[in-house]
Amino acid sequence: MLHDHDIREPLFEFLEEIYPVSRTIEEKRMGRSRADVVMITPDSIYGIEIKSDADTYVRLAGQVKDYDLYFDYNYVVVGTSHALHIEEHVPKHWGIITVDHIGEKVDFYMLRYPGKNPNVSWERKMSMLWRPEMAHIQELNGMHAYRQKSKLFVLNKILEKVPYDTLQSQICAELMERDYSTIGERIYEYRKAHAKQGKTVRRKNKKKKYKVLIK
């Protein structure tokens, strides 16, 4: 019987053969679920759910709904105990990869390639970005910074101003280049710089109000 930890590393090698330019991120929170694997290529984001022989379908219906909100394409990777019935549990646009244990080797078979997900939400997809990454996209597109606005406000402004084809490649680039060893520092510096700018704006506003009162 194959378990999740038996599947992951060989799965990454299998995916690299199909998608040679890609990056994988494990255990990514999205909505009420957690994606086992998120794979980013230069033009698409893939969600990958692993159902080993030790797993059940209990949570799969909810996971399918969440995956479909966030990712351009989705795969389910299943052990042999699920291979005969998995097509009944995922939409037709989901890809299916089966995995089997042959001797000492873990073997994968592409039962079905995924189709374009018709249910993806651009708002949810954009929400995977951190604020400094959104700021970089704003800069790339010559947008106003909106430094004192919420992340949701900025997200909607980007969706309003940037063509989806352009934005798609920029989102993928940000996730491909994300450095988890430095992102904490980037977020801190971003907040620190914007906090200072916010104080400066408030002082200027107070000064202008004071001048009006003197008159």
MDAnalysis code that builds the backbone (N, CA, C; Angstrom):
import MDAnalysis as mda
import numpy as np

u = mda.Universe.empty(645, n_residues=215, atom_resindex=np.repeat(np.arange(215), 3), trajectory=True)
u.add_TopologyAttr("name", ["N", "CA", "C"] * 215)
u.add_TopologyAttr("resid", np.arange(1, 216))
u.add_TopologyAttr("resname", ["MET", "LEU", "HIS", "ASP", "HIS", "ASP", "ILE", "ARG", "GLU", "PRO", "LEU", "PHE", "GLU", "PHE", "LEU", "GLU", "GLU", "ILE", "TYR", "PRO", "VAL", "SER", "ARG", "THR", "ILE", "GLU", "GLU", "LYS", "ARG", "MET", "GLY", "ARG", "SER", "ARG", "ALA", "ASP", "VAL", "VAL", "MET", "ILE", "THR", "PRO", "ASP", "SER", "ILE", "TYR", "GLY", "ILE", "GLU", "ILE", "LYS", "SER", "ASP", "ALA", "ASP", "THR", "TYR", "VAL", "ARG", "LEU", "ALA", "GLY", "GLN", "VAL", "LYS", "ASP", "TYR", "ASP", "LEU", "TYR", "PHE", "ASP", "TYR", "ASN", "TYR", "VAL", "VAL", "VAL", "GLY", "THR", "SER", "HIS", "ALA", "LEU", "HIS", "ILE", "GLU", "GLU", "HIS", "VAL", "PRO", "LYS", "HIS", "TRP", "GLY", "ILE", "ILE", "THR", "VAL", "ASP", "HIS", "ILE", "GLY", "GLU", "LYS", "VAL", "ASP", "PHE", "TYR", "MET", "LEU", "ARG", "TYR", "PRO", "GLY", "LYS", "ASN", "PRO", "ASN", "VAL", "SER", "TRP", "GLU", "ARG", "LYS", "MET", "SER", "MET", "LEU", "TRP", "ARG", "PRO", "GLU", "MET", "ALA", "HIS", "ILE", "GLN", "GLU", "LEU", "ASN", "GLY", "MET", "HIS", "ALA", "TYR", "ARG", "GLN", "LYS", "SER", "LYS", "LEU", "PHE", "VAL", "LEU", "ASN", "LYS", "ILE", "LEU", "GLU", "LYS", "VAL", "PRO", "TYR", "ASP", "THR", "LEU", "GLN", "SER", "GLN", "ILE", "CYS", "ALA", "GLU", "LEU", "MET", "GLU", "ARG", "ASP", "TYR", "SER", "THR", "ILE", "GLY", "GLU", "ARG", "ILE", "TYR", "GLU", "TYR", "ARG", "LYS", "ALA", "HIS", "ALA", "LYS", "GLN", "GLY", "LYS", "THR", "VAL", "ARG", "ARG", "LYS", "ASN", "LYS", "LYS", "LYS", "LYS", "TYR", "LYS", "VAL", "LEU", "ILE", "LYS"])
u.atoms.positions = np.array([
    [0.835, -1.199, 0.000],
    [0.000, 0.000, 0.000],
    [0.874, 1.255, 0.000],
    [0.597, 2.157, -0.927],
    [1.340, 3.409, -1.015],
    [0.690, 4.486, -0.152],
    [1.537, 5.207, 0.595],
    [1.082, 6.330, 1.383],
    [1.539, 7.634, 0.730],
    [1.015, 8.739, 1.236],
    [1.336, 10.059, 0.676],
    [2.840, 10.285, 0.576],
    [3.570, 9.971, 1.658],
    [5.022, 10.236, 1.666],
    [5.780, 9.349, 0.678],
    [5.188, 8.238, 0.270],
    [5.820, 7.376, -0.740],
    [5.677, 7.969, -2.141],
    [4.659, 8.805, -2.320],
    [4.294, 9.293, -3.648],
    [4.974, 10.612, -4.017],
    [5.146, 11.502, -3.052],
    [5.506, 12.894, -3.365],
    [6.793, 13.057, -4.176],
    [7.897, 12.592, -3.673],
    [9.171, 12.825, -4.365],
    [9.191, 12.203, -5.764],
    [8.769, 10.944, -5.931],
    [8.709, 10.384, -7.291],
    [7.736, 11.156, -8.185],
    [6.655, 11.690, -7.591],
    [5.692, 12.474, -8.370],
    [6.348, 13.735, -8.933],
    [7.165, 14.401, -8.126],
    [7.834, 15.616, -8.602],
    [8.745, 15.307, -9.796],
    [9.414, 14.184, -9.732],
    [10.282, 13.785, -10.855],
    [9.446, 13.505, -12.106],
    [8.311, 12.851, -11.927],
    [7.415, 12.554, -13.051],
    [6.896, 13.854, -13.678],
    [6.493, 14.806, -12.846],
    [5.970, 16.069, -13.356],
    [7.044, 16.893, -14.072],
    [8.270, 16.819, -13.582],
    [9.372, 17.566, -14.216],
    [9.620, 17.095, -15.640],
    [9.345, 15.826, -15.913],
    [9.512, 15.319, -17.277],
    [8.462, 15.910, -18.214],
    [7.270, 16.165, -17.693],
    [6.177, 16.712, -18.505],
    [6.231, 18.237, -18.555],
    [6.590, 18.845, -17.426],
    [6.667, 20.307, -17.313],
    [8.083, 20.687, -16.861],
    [9.027, 20.707, -17.799],
    [10.433, 20.912, -17.425],
    [10.716, 22.274, -16.791],
    [9.933, 23.299, -17.163],
    [10.100, 24.613, -16.541],
    [8.938, 24.803, -15.575],
    [9.175, 24.499, -14.318],
    [8.098, 24.564, -13.335],
    [8.678, 24.676, -11.933],
    [7.788, 25.022, -11.006],
    [8.156, 25.071, -9.598],
    [7.005, 24.493, -8.797],
    [7.296, 23.728, -7.756],
    [6.251, 23.149, -6.925],
    [6.315, 23.725, -5.515],
    [5.136, 23.992, -4.963],
    [4.995, 24.474, -3.588],
    [4.066, 23.506, -2.877],
    [4.466, 23.029, -1.715],
    [3.670, 22.038, -1.004],
    [2.817, 22.676, 0.090],
    [1.656, 22.039, 0.349],
    [0.763, 22.391, 1.452],
    [0.391, 23.874, 1.442],
    [-0.288, 24.304, 0.383],
    [-0.693, 25.694, 0.215],
    [-2.156, 25.856, 0.608],
    [-2.420, 26.729, 1.589],
    [-3.790, 26.978, 2.014],
    [-4.579, 27.697, 0.930],
    [-5.766, 27.226, 0.615],
    [-6.648, 27.913, -0.335],
    [-8.093, 27.646, 0.075],
    [-8.761, 28.725, 0.481],
    [-10.121, 28.597, 0.966],
    [-10.179, 27.749, 2.224],
    [-11.098, 26.804, 2.258],
    [-11.256, 25.929, 3.427],
    [-10.390, 24.677, 3.320],
    [-9.636, 24.549, 2.252],
    [-8.825, 23.357, 2.022],
    [-7.344, 23.724, 1.978],
    [-6.542, 22.700, 1.884],
    [-5.102, 22.873, 1.717],
    [-4.662, 22.041, 0.517],
    [-4.072, 22.699, -0.464],
    [-3.610, 21.979, -1.653],
    [-2.355, 21.185, -1.310],
    [-2.345, 19.909, -1.660],
    [-1.154, 19.095, -1.406],
    [0.048, 19.678, -2.136],
    [-0.148, 20.000, -3.410],
    [0.936, 20.550, -4.237],
    [0.362, 21.618, -5.162],
    [1.064, 22.738, -5.262],
    [0.767, 23.753, -6.279],
    [1.967, 23.796, -7.219],
    [1.707, 23.614, -8.504],
    [2.774, 23.663, -9.499],
    [2.585, 24.898, -10.370],
    [3.658, 25.677, -10.491],
    [3.606, 26.884, -11.310],
    [4.492, 26.695, -12.532],
    [3.932, 27.007, -13.694],
    [4.694, 27.050, -14.941],
    [4.691, 28.505, -15.420],
    [5.417, 28.842, -16.469],
    [5.439, 30.241, -16.910],
    [4.087, 30.815, -17.292],
    [3.103, 29.961, -17.600],
    [1.816, 30.502, -18.042],
    [0.587, 29.937, -17.321],
    [0.787, 29.062, -16.326],
    [-0.376, 28.455, -15.662],
    [-0.049, 28.036, -14.232],
    [-1.111, 27.899, -13.437],
    [-0.987, 27.410, -12.064],
    [-1.820, 26.136, -11.942],
    [-1.200, 25.084, -11.434],
    [-1.840, 23.774, -11.322],
    [-2.023, 23.408, -9.849],
    [-3.215, 22.925, -9.508],
    [-3.441, 22.344, -8.199],
    [-3.377, 20.835, -8.300],
    [-2.724, 20.201, -7.328],
    [-2.544, 18.749, -7.380],
    [-2.953, 18.144, -6.037],
    [-3.979, 17.332, -6.066],
    [-4.467, 16.640, -4.868],
    [-4.023, 15.181, -4.923],
    [-3.434, 14.695, -3.831],
    [-2.949, 13.314, -3.758],
    [-3.904, 12.487, -2.902],
    [-4.390, 11.411, -3.468],
    [-5.206, 10.456, -2.726],
    [-4.496, 9.098, -2.771],
    [-3.771, 8.812, -1.720],
    [-3.050, 7.544, -1.667],
    [-4.019, 6.412, -1.367],
    [-3.511, 5.199, -1.369],
    [-4.360, 4.043, -1.069],
    [-4.930, 4.119, 0.349],
    [-4.259, 4.864, 1.230],
    [-4.714, 4.973, 2.617],
    [-5.776, 6.056, 2.806],
    [-6.033, 6.873, 1.775],
    [-6.988, 7.974, 1.877],
    [-8.385, 7.557, 1.421],
    [-9.362, 8.391, 1.798],
    [-10.746, 8.173, 1.366],
    [-11.214, 9.385, 0.554],
    [-12.450, 9.313, 0.071],
    [-13.040, 10.408, -0.704],
    [-13.855, 11.378, 0.170],
    [-13.793, 11.234, 1.471],
    [-14.668, 11.992, 2.371],
    [-14.595, 13.493, 2.123],
    [-13.392, 14.043, 1.983],
    [-13.228, 15.494, 1.832],
    [-13.084, 15.931, 0.378],
    [-13.095, 15.001, -0.556],
    [-12.744, 15.331, -1.934],
    [-13.720, 16.312, -2.586],
    [-15.013, 16.183, -2.344],
    [-15.984, 17.080, -2.983],
    [-15.717, 18.539, -2.613],
    [-15.440, 18.793, -1.330],
    [-15.122, 20.146, -0.900],
    [-13.794, 20.619, -1.451],
    [-12.826, 19.726, -1.527],
    [-11.520, 20.083, -2.073],
    [-11.619, 20.442, -3.549],
    [-12.421, 19.712, -4.294],
    [-12.611, 20.006, -5.719],
    [-13.141, 21.427, -5.894],
    [-14.127, 21.821, -5.091],
    [-14.692, 23.170, -5.190],
    [-13.643, 24.236, -4.909],
    [-12.823, 24.017, -3.886],
    [-11.791, 25.001, -3.536],
    [-10.689, 25.055, -4.587],
    [-10.225, 23.912, -5.033],
    [-9.196, 23.878, -6.072],
    [-9.676, 24.628, -7.313],
    [-10.938, 24.416, -7.675],
    [-11.469, 25.021, -8.899],
    [-11.563, 26.544, -8.806],
    [-11.590, 27.086, -7.606],
    [-11.618, 28.542, -7.468],
    [-10.242, 29.168, -7.673],
    [-9.185, 28.427, -7.404],
    [-7.841, 29.011, -7.341],
    [-6.938, 28.695, -8.531],
    [-7.109, 27.542, -9.157],
    [-6.088, 27.075, -10.090],
    [-6.593, 26.970, -11.530],
    [-5.679, 27.220, -12.460],
    [-6.025, 27.171, -13.887],
    [-6.294, 25.739, -14.349],
    [-5.544, 24.809, -13.790],
    [-5.701, 23.380, -14.111],
    [-5.584, 22.593, -12.812],
    [-6.199, 21.408, -12.783],
    [-6.130, 20.567, -11.585],
    [-5.883, 19.108, -11.935],
    [-5.122, 18.483, -11.053],
    [-4.855, 17.044, -11.150],
    [-5.261, 16.374, -9.849],
    [-5.691, 15.129, -9.944],
    [-5.764, 14.259, -8.788],
    [-4.836, 13.084, -9.066],
    [-4.022, 12.748, -8.070],
    [-3.076, 11.633, -8.177],
    [-3.565, 10.544, -7.241],
    [-3.826, 9.349, -7.774],
    [-4.479, 8.310, -6.963],
    [-3.718, 6.995, -6.983],
    [-3.805, 6.300, -5.844],
    [-3.278, 4.948, -5.765],
    [-4.184, 3.973, -6.494],
    [-3.708, 2.761, -6.649],
    [-4.438, 1.764, -7.446],
    [-5.816, 1.435, -6.875],
    [-5.987, 1.582, -5.559],
    [-7.288, 1.255, -4.956],
    [-8.374, 2.237, -5.396],
    [-7.979, 3.411, -5.891],
    [-8.941, 4.426, -6.331],
    [-9.047, 4.524, -7.860],
    [-8.139, 3.896, -8.560],
    [-8.016, 4.119, -10.010],
    [-9.295, 3.821, -10.791],
    [-10.041, 2.814, -10.380],
    [-11.228, 2.415, -11.144],
    [-12.415, 3.350, -10.939],
    [-12.407, 4.118, -9.841],
    [-13.592, 4.914, -9.503],
    [-13.346, 6.416, -9.445],
    [-12.120, 6.854, -9.599],
    [-11.817, 8.275, -9.411],
    [-12.544, 9.175, -10.412],
    [-12.793, 8.701, -11.616],
    [-13.475, 9.527, -12.624],
    [-14.891, 9.908, -12.187],
    [-15.462, 9.134, -11.276],
    [-16.803, 9.439, -10.767],
    [-16.785, 10.568, -9.737],
    [-15.599, 10.913, -9.246],
    [-15.491, 11.842, -8.114],
    [-14.874, 13.194, -8.457],
    [-14.373, 13.358, -9.682],
    [-13.798, 14.646, -10.076],
    [-14.415, 15.090, -11.403],
    [-14.475, 16.408, -11.657],
    [-15.039, 16.905, -12.926],
    [-14.216, 16.444, -14.125],
    [-14.821, 16.537, -15.303],
    [-14.158, 16.077, -16.520],
    [-12.929, 16.902, -16.876],
    [-12.864, 18.160, -16.395],
    [-11.692, 18.978, -16.729],
    [-10.498, 18.689, -15.815],
    [-10.670, 17.841, -14.836],
    [-9.546, 17.478, -13.970],
    [-8.702, 16.395, -14.645],
    [-7.393, 16.539, -14.513],
    [-6.489, 15.491, -14.969],
    [-6.387, 14.395, -13.913],
    [-6.064, 13.185, -14.350],
    [-5.940, 12.051, -13.431],
    [-4.609, 11.339, -13.678],
    [-3.846, 11.176, -12.614],
    [-2.590, 10.418, -12.666],
    [-2.721, 9.255, -11.695],
    [-2.457, 8.052, -12.163],
    [-2.494, 6.892, -11.269],
    [-1.068, 6.511, -10.888],
    [-0.943, 5.925, -9.707],
    [0.376, 5.552, -9.209],
    [0.317, 4.127, -8.664],
    [1.361, 3.381, -8.961],
    [1.406, 1.967, -8.563],
    [2.813, 1.647, -8.073],
    [2.896, 0.631, -7.239],
    [4.182, 0.167, -6.730],
    [4.587, -1.080, -7.503],
    [5.639, -0.959, -8.296],
    [6.111, -2.102, -9.086],
    [7.518, -2.449, -8.609],
    [7.619, -3.516, -7.824],
    [8.901, -3.871, -7.230],
    [9.351, -2.780, -6.276],
    [10.535, -2.237, -6.512],
    [11.067, -1.147, -5.686],
    [10.740, 0.221, -6.279],
    [10.027, 0.245, -7.390],
    [9.789, 1.487, -8.119],
    [8.342, 1.955, -7.968],
    [8.188, 3.277, -7.854],
    [6.864, 3.892, -7.875],
    [6.614, 4.345, -9.308],
    [5.558, 3.826, -9.918],
    [5.303, 4.062, -11.334],
    [4.030, 4.897, -11.520],
    [4.104, 5.887, -12.430],
    [2.974, 6.780, -12.678],
    [2.453, 6.594, -14.099],
    [1.149, 6.784, -14.238],
    [0.516, 6.704, -15.548],
    [-0.464, 7.866, -15.702],
    [-0.337, 8.611, -16.818],
    [-1.215, 9.737, -17.089],
    [-2.532, 9.201, -17.669],
    [-3.505, 9.003, -16.814],
    [-4.796, 8.492, -17.266],
    [-5.561, 9.550, -18.061],
    [-5.433, 10.834, -17.634],
    [-6.137, 11.900, -18.335],
    [-5.452, 13.242, -18.068],
    [-5.138, 13.965, -19.137],
    [-4.592, 15.310, -18.978],
    [-5.716, 16.273, -18.578],
    [-5.400, 17.338, -17.836],
    [-6.453, 18.269, -17.425],
    [-6.852, 19.216, -18.545],
    [-8.106, 19.650, -18.502],
    [-8.584, 20.707, -19.385],
    [-8.587, 22.019, -18.621],
    [-8.747, 23.102, -19.340],
    [-8.795, 24.421, -18.723],
    [-9.948, 24.482, -17.731],
    [-9.660, 24.932, -16.520],
    [-10.679, 25.024, -15.484],
    [-11.641, 26.179, -15.785],
    [-12.932, 25.917, -15.975],
    [-13.881, 26.982, -16.305],
    [-14.369, 27.759, -15.085],
    [-13.980, 27.331, -13.884],
    [-14.535, 27.913, -12.657],
    [-13.554, 28.796, -11.890],
    [-12.346, 28.976, -12.421],
    [-11.323, 29.721, -11.673],
    [-11.767, 31.161, -11.435],
    [-11.479, 31.662, -10.232],
    [-11.779, 33.038, -9.851],
    [-10.489, 33.847, -9.861],
    [-10.457, 34.911, -10.647],
    [-9.251, 35.749, -10.696],
    [-8.975, 36.376, -9.334],
    [-10.006, 36.719, -8.603],
    [-9.806, 37.294, -7.273],
    [-9.111, 36.302, -6.347],
    [-9.556, 35.047, -6.385],
    [-8.936, 34.028, -5.528],
    [-7.506, 33.736, -5.979],
    [-7.308, 33.678, -7.291],
    [-5.961, 33.413, -7.805],
    [-5.003, 34.534, -7.403],
    [-5.457, 35.784, -7.541],
    [-4.632, 36.928, -7.151],
    [-4.335, 36.945, -5.658],
    [-5.272, 36.424, -4.854],
    [-5.101, 36.463, -3.400],
    [-3.937, 35.598, -2.921],
    [-3.419, 34.715, -3.780],
    [-2.251, 33.913, -3.406],
    [-0.986, 34.755, -3.335],
    [-1.014, 35.945, -3.938],
    [0.153, 36.824, -3.916],
    [0.228, 37.584, -2.606],
    [1.454, 37.867, -2.158],
    [1.664, 38.733, -1.004],
    [1.718, 40.186, -1.463],
    [1.532, 41.097, -0.539],
    [1.419, 42.514, -0.899],
    [2.647, 43.047, -1.657],
    [3.873, 42.710, -1.262],
    [5.025, 43.181, -2.048],
    [5.007, 42.666, -3.486],
    [4.482, 41.448, -3.696],
    [4.389, 40.900, -5.045],
    [3.339, 41.662, -5.858],
    [2.239, 42.026, -5.217],
    [1.246, 42.853, -5.901],
    [1.832, 44.222, -6.246],
    [2.608, 44.779, -5.309],
    [3.226, 46.085, -5.554],
    [4.154, 46.032, -6.763],
    [4.845, 44.904, -6.934],
    [5.729, 44.757, -8.086],
    [4.925, 44.714, -9.385],
    [3.772, 44.030, -9.366],
    [2.908, 43.993, -10.549],
    [2.374, 45.387, -10.862],
    [2.014, 46.145, -9.825],
    [1.577, 47.532, -10.034],
    [2.686, 48.353, -10.709],
    [3.895, 48.164, -10.221],
    [5.046, 48.890, -10.781],
    [5.282, 48.503, -12.240],
    [5.204, 47.209, -12.535],
    [5.419, 46.735, -13.904],
    [4.418, 47.341, -14.883],
    [3.209, 47.606, -14.384],
    [2.143, 48.111, -15.255],
    [1.915, 49.612, -15.127],
    [2.847, 50.291, -14.458],
    [2.767, 51.741, -14.350],
    [1.546, 52.231, -13.594],
    [1.115, 51.462, -12.590],
    [-0.077, 51.825, -11.836],
    [0.255, 52.699, -10.637],
    [-0.735, 53.437, -10.177],
    [-0.619, 54.172, -8.921],
    [-0.395, 53.172, -7.801],
    [0.359, 53.546, -6.768],
    [0.741, 52.596, -5.721],
    [-0.398, 52.246, -4.761],
    [-1.319, 53.172, -4.487],
    [-2.396, 52.939, -3.520],
    [-1.851, 52.395, -2.207],
    [-0.820, 53.061, -1.680],
    [-0.115, 52.516, -0.525],
    [-0.973, 52.414, 0.736],
    [-1.929, 53.301, 0.883],
    [-2.738, 53.296, 2.106],
    [-4.042, 52.504, 1.962],
    [-4.215, 51.836, 0.841],
    [-5.418, 51.051, 0.598],
    [-5.218, 49.593, 1.012],
    [-6.313, 48.896, 1.206],
    [-6.265, 47.491, 1.607],
    [-5.780, 46.606, 0.463],
    [-5.390, 45.387, 0.819],
    [-4.961, 44.433, -0.195],
    [-6.100, 44.142, -1.169],
    [-7.322, 44.030, -0.654],
    [-8.472, 43.751, -1.514],
    [-8.709, 44.896, -2.504],
    [-8.557, 46.130, -2.054],
    [-8.729, 47.282, -2.942],
    [-7.693, 47.236, -4.063],
    [-6.437, 46.986, -3.689],
    [-5.365, 46.940, -4.686],
    [-5.583, 45.788, -5.657],
    [-5.984, 44.637, -5.127],
    [-6.252, 43.472, -5.962],
    [-7.281, 43.805, -7.042],
    [-8.378, 44.446, -6.647],
    [-9.427, 44.783, -7.605],
    [-8.988, 45.850, -8.603],
    [-8.132, 46.766, -8.174],
    [-7.605, 47.773, -9.094],
    [-6.717, 47.135, -10.159],
    [-5.905, 46.165, -9.739],
    [-5.049, 45.456, -10.699],
    [-5.917, 44.718, -11.718],
    [-6.959, 44.037, -11.238],
    [-7.851, 43.316, -12.143],
    [-8.567, 44.270, -13.097],
    [-8.827, 45.471, -12.635],
    [-9.508, 46.470, -13.452],
    [-8.594, 47.053, -14.528],
    [-7.290, 47.205, -14.190],
    [-6.375, 47.936, -15.068],
    [-5.524, 47.046, -15.980],
    [-5.217, 45.831, -15.557],
    [-4.244, 45.004, -16.277],
    [-4.969, 43.925, -17.089],
    [-4.708, 43.807, -18.392],
    [-5.326, 42.737, -19.203],
    [-5.007, 41.361, -18.627],
    [-5.973, 40.469, -18.677],
    [-5.805, 39.161, -18.052],
    [-4.635, 38.374, -18.638],
    [-4.408, 38.471, -19.929],
    [-3.291, 37.735, -20.535],
    [-1.956, 38.191, -19.954],
    [-1.823, 39.497, -19.778],
    [-0.605, 40.051, -19.177],
    [-0.497, 39.651, -17.719],
    [-1.599, 39.780, -17.013],
    [-1.611, 39.483, -15.581],
    [-1.302, 38.021, -15.301],
    [-1.786, 37.130, -16.151],
    [-1.553, 35.698, -15.952],
    [-0.053, 35.389, -15.887],
    [0.693, 35.883, -16.844],
    [2.129, 35.606, -16.863],
    [2.841, 36.293, -15.706],
    [2.337, 37.464, -15.283],
    [2.970, 38.178, -14.177],
    [2.719, 37.486, -12.834],
    [1.521, 36.963, -12.632],
    [1.235, 36.193, -11.413],
    [2.143, 34.968, -11.356],
    [2.241, 34.250, -12.473],
    [3.088, 33.052, -12.521],
    [4.548, 33.404, -12.241],
    [5.009, 34.518, -12.792],
    [6.402, 34.933, -12.580],
    [6.664, 35.234, -11.112],
    [5.724, 35.913, -10.451],
    [5.898, 36.230, -9.029],
    [5.977, 34.960, -8.195],
    [5.114, 33.995, -8.479],
    [5.129, 32.749, -7.711],
    [6.343, 31.893, -8.041],
    [6.785, 31.925, -9.294],
    [7.981, 31.175, -9.694],
    [9.219, 31.704, -8.980],
    [9.275, 33.024, -8.797],
    [10.476, 33.668, -8.247],
    [10.396, 33.903, -6.743],
    [9.295, 33.538, -6.116],
    [9.140, 33.784, -4.674],
    [10.253, 33.108, -3.886],
    [10.872, 33.887, -2.997],
    [11.945, 33.377, -2.149],
    [11.433, 33.339, -0.716],
    [11.122, 32.152, -0.221],
    [10.555, 32.036, 1.114],
    [11.563, 32.407, 2.206],
    [12.841, 32.409, 1.895],
    [13.849, 32.757, 2.899],
    [13.943, 34.267, 3.124],
    [13.428, 35.049, 2.168],
    [13.527, 36.505, 2.306],
    [12.177, 37.213, 2.298],
    [11.087, 36.487, 2.048],
    [9.801, 37.159, 1.899],
    [9.358, 37.841, 3.184],
    [9.706, 37.255, 4.353],
    [9.360, 37.897, 5.616],
    [9.994, 39.276, 5.744],
    [11.250, 39.354, 5.348],
    [11.955, 40.639, 5.383],
    [11.345, 41.615, 4.380],
    [10.972, 41.128, 3.199],
    [10.359, 42.001, 2.186],
    [9.034, 42.581, 2.680],
    [8.221, 41.736, 3.333],
    [6.942, 42.196, 3.855],
    [7.155, 43.227, 4.959],
    [8.150, 42.966, 5.831],
    [8.447, 43.910, 6.915],
    [8.877, 45.268, 6.358],
    [9.776, 45.230, 5.387],
    [10.254, 46.479, 4.788],
    [9.134, 47.204, 4.068],
    [8.263, 46.459, 3.412],
    [7.126, 47.066, 2.709],
    [6.215, 47.779, 3.711],
    [5.877, 47.102, 4.803],
    [4.989, 47.700, 5.797],
    [5.646, 48.899, 6.481],
    [6.933, 48.780, 6.776],
    [7.661, 49.863, 7.430],
    [7.683, 51.108, 6.555],
    [7.987, 50.927, 5.266],
    [8.050, 52.059, 4.337],
    [6.686, 52.700, 4.170],
    [5.649, 51.892, 4.063],
    [4.315, 52.435, 3.842],
    [3.745, 53.077, 5.096],
    [4.145, 52.562, 6.270],
    [3.705, 53.185, 7.515],
    [4.280, 54.593, 7.634],
    [5.550, 54.754, 7.265],
    [6.173, 56.077, 7.296],
    [5.488, 57.021, 6.326],
    [5.184, 56.527, 5.141],
    [4.528, 57.370, 4.141],
    [3.136, 57.779, 4.618],
    [2.449, 56.863, 5.322],
    [1.125, 57.178, 5.834],
    [1.174, 58.276, 6.875],
    [2.204, 58.238, 7.761],
    [2.349, 59.280, 8.781],
    [2.634, 60.626, 8.137],
    [3.459, 60.607, 7.092],
    [3.790, 61.858, 6.405],
    [2.546, 62.485, 5.798],
    [1.708, 61.684, 5.196],
    [0.481, 62.196, 4.592],
    [-0.429, 62.808, 5.641],
    [-0.566, 62.160, 6.813],
    [-1.446, 62.679, 7.850],
    [-0.935, 63.993, 8.411],
    [0.390, 64.125, 8.573],
    [0.954, 65.384, 9.069],
    [0.701, 66.506, 8.078],
    [0.854, 66.207, 6.797],
    [0.618, 67.216, 5.764],
    [-0.839, 67.660, 5.779],
    [-1.753, 66.718, 5.954],
    [-3.168, 67.062, 5.974],
    [-3.510, 67.944, 7.160],
    [-2.903, 67.628, 8.319],
    [-3.148, 68.441, 9.499],
    [-2.620, 69.850, 9.305],
    [-1.458, 69.960, 8.683],
    [-0.856, 71.260, 8.454],
    [-1.738, 72.112, 7.557],
    [-2.286, 71.512, 6.523],
    [-3.170, 72.227, 5.613],
    [-4.421, 72.678, 6.350],
    [-4.959, 71.854, 7.229],
    [-6.153, 72.223, 7.972],
    [-5.874, 73.396, 8.886],
    [-4.684, 73.405, 9.502],
    [-4.286, 74.469, 10.414],
    [-4.202, 75.799, 9.669],
    [-3.651, 75.792, 8.477],
    [-3.539, 76.996, 7.680],
    [-4.911, 77.571, 7.361],
    [-5.840, 76.684, 7.058],
    [-7.199, 77.126, 6.751],
    [-7.815, 77.828, 7.954],
    [-7.564, 77.312, 9.180],
    [-8.116, 77.890, 10.385],
    [-7.532, 79.281, 10.658],
    [-6.283, 79.491, 10.352],
    [-5.644, 80.804, 10.556],
    [-6.303, 81.840, 9.683],
    [-6.587, 81.459, 8.449],
    [-7.252, 82.384, 7.544],
    [-8.612, 82.780, 8.091],
])
